[in-house]
Amino acid sequence: MKEKDYITIDEDFRLISLCQKGDLVAFEELVRRHDKEMLNIAYRMIGNYEEACDVVQDGFVSAYKNIKSFKGMSKFSTWLYTIVINLSKKRLKQLKTQRFREPVSIDEPINTGGDQMIVDPPSSTNSACLLNTLSQHLFFANSHYLAVMYSLSFVMF
C-alpha cells in the first residue's frame, strides 16, 4: 500500500469518528471523497445514469443512518462499496420486473388502438396467432414466468 493510501484511510477513519459523534460536515466530506467511485460502480452494474445516481444517493443515506454501526474492520470505501453493490442488485431486480409488468384490467374491453374494442376473448381461430405473440414476448422473460405462462396457455386454449 502506498503512503497516500494510508493517509486517505487515516483521514476516512478520522471523518467516520466525527460522523459517529453527529458531525454532518464530516459526512459531507466522506461523500465528496467517494461519490465518483460509487457512481462508477453503480453505473457499470445498472447501465443507466439516472438510476445509478439514485442508487448512490440511497447508498449514502443508508451509510449515514448506519454510520454508528461501522466498526472499522474494513475501509470505509469497502463498506460503502458493499452497500452500493447490494442496492444496485436490488434496483436491477426491480427494473427487470417492471419491464415485464404492464397494468391490465380484466374488466375493461381491450383497446386495439383504433376505434375498435374487443369485448370477448379471442376466438379459437386467433388462438394460434395469440399463442405465437405470447411466446415471442415470453422469449425474453425468465424461466419462472415462462413456466407459469406456458401452463396458463393450456387453460386458456
Secondary structure, 3 states (H helix, E strand, C coil): CCHHHHHHHHHHHHHHHHHHCCCHHHHHHHHHHHHHHHHHHHHHHHCCHHHHHHHHHHHHHHHHHCHHHCCCCCCHHHHHHHHHHHHHHHHHHHHHHHHHCCCCCCCCCEECCCCCEECCCCCHHHHHHHHHHHHHHHCCCCHHHHHHHHHHHHHHC
